[in-house]
Amino acid sequence: MSSARRRSGWLEPTAKGAHVSSGERKQVIKPPAVRPGDVIGIVAPASDIKPERLAAGARELERLGFRVKFSPSIFAREMYLAGSDRRRAEELMAMFGDPEVKAVFAARGGYGSVRLLPYLDEEALRAHPKIFMGYSDITTLLVYFQQRFQWVVFHGPMVTREFADGPEHYDEELLRRTLMRAEPIGEIDTAGVAVLSPGIATGRLTGGCLPLLVSTLGTPYEFDATDAILFLEDYASKPYQVDRMLTQLRDAGKFRAVRGLVFGEMTECLQHPNQDYTIVDVIQDRLADLNVPILFGVRSGHSDYRNQVLPFGVRATLDGYRAKLIIEEAATSKP
């Protein structure tokens, strides 16, 4: 990929229609936006999938104006995985290398993305920046693409989950604004979001599913939270498990240089229905002394209603007085 030099603006053109952000942070590569009629490649990097769920998700993507493409081998299964590690890695590589495919969406999470990493050809991938979207176990790949290639990646709906369930399960307007327009995204809908700690901070938005981020510690793929607006979410972890993971991140120094924290809805993160404390109490107990703004309840990841896509790698502002999250720049470049 050709290098880019800083000019008067924030963005610099680079190869294959992508753009590079300059400044105090590392260069960031923004994939080209998608347009109606573009092909979305569907991959299963983790757990196995059901054909009927994939068909339903594909129909919804077609309703949005896209065409879809997936490998016949996507329905493979080995124990709890969508086929062998090599099959899943080759499927992912093929979608990024296919010139017809303009974006790559994960079919689902589950488990297994981390097992692909040794099989990926970094140089081949680096040459083809594209929109890549998913959450949950896909966090592993979001971190990998961000930190190995400085790509902007997308924490958002998956094909056999939200897309298969229909338009009420994801925020269609935000999806179009984020993936199809190479312009600043602005405020996302934060109705119902709570302020746990006030303040205002601007930084690089990043993060993902809490257990998956913790699992990177001590590995070659460890996530970087320096100068970040760090987004954390999870599903069905017990409060003491969330406490343990937040404590581990503290002990690993991951909160020392964060500028702000944003939590997802933390759906079903409770011990039992009659417990006399909430997951918010746990978060405040572990993090209140950080003296950074903290929001709780953004609908991205494991959320049952209007799942929101969040672009990781772009500049964002967390307003801990008005409970607002503002994406300050475009997440894509012009195709």
Disulfide bonds with the S-S distance in Angstrom:
none
